[in-house]
Amino acid sequence: MKKALLIFAIFALMTGCTKYASQEQLDELQARKDAVESLKSEIKSTQEKKADLEDEKIARQEKVAELEKEIAELEDQIGG
């Protein structure tokens, strides 16, 4: 009976110790969390830049359309 109790106690201690992460594991986990947050921030910044570029593209397309209209009007004046 004492042997069984001793074996149970050793087993409980061994399995109990594995429930807790080592400091190295905790540091690695924190480093990965930091990396994820950094990438999320980078993604947000890139998405904002993309939106700005899309707005700029639309503005330039509108300007091109205006200039093309002016060219067509000038060609009509010259030809007519």
N, C-alpha and C positions, 0 to 999 in steps of 0.2 A: 504494500500500500504506500509506503514511504517512497519507494522507487517511482511509482506511478505519479505521485504528487510532485516529486522532484522533476521528473520528465515534463510534467504539465507546466510547472513553474518556468523551466528553461524554455519550453516551447512558447509560453506566453510572453516571456521577455524578448525572445527573438522576433516573434511576429509583431509585438508592440513597437519595437525599435524600427521596424520597416515602415510603420505608418507615418513616421515623421521624416520629412525631407531633410537632406543635409544642407548646410549653408551654401555649399557649392551649387546644389540643385536650385536652391532658392535664388541665388545670384543669377544663374542661367535663365531661370524663369523671368526674373525682373528685366534682364537684358533683352529677352525676346519681347516682353511686353513693351519696353521702351522702343524697340525697333518697329513694332507694329504701330505704335502711336506716331512715330516719326514718319512712317510711310503713309499713314492716314492723313497727316498734315500735308505731306508732299502731294498726295492725290487731290486734296482740296485746293491747294494752291494752283496746281496744274489745271483743274477744272475751271477755276476762276479766270486763269489766263486764256483758256480755250474760249470761254464765253466772251471775253473782251475781244479776242481775235475774230470771233464770229460776228460780233457787232461791227467791228471795223470792216470786215468783208462786205457786210450788207451796205454800209455807208458808201464804200467804194463802188459797189455794183450800182447803187443809185446814182452816183456821180457819173459813172460811165454811161448810164442810160440817158442822163441829162445831156451829156456831151454829144452822144450819138444823135439825140433829137436836134440839138443845135446844128450839128453838121448837116443833117437832112434838110433843115430849114434853109441853111446857107446854100446848099446845092440847089434847092428849089428856086432861090432868089437868083442865083447865077444862071441857071438854065432857063428861067422864065422871063 
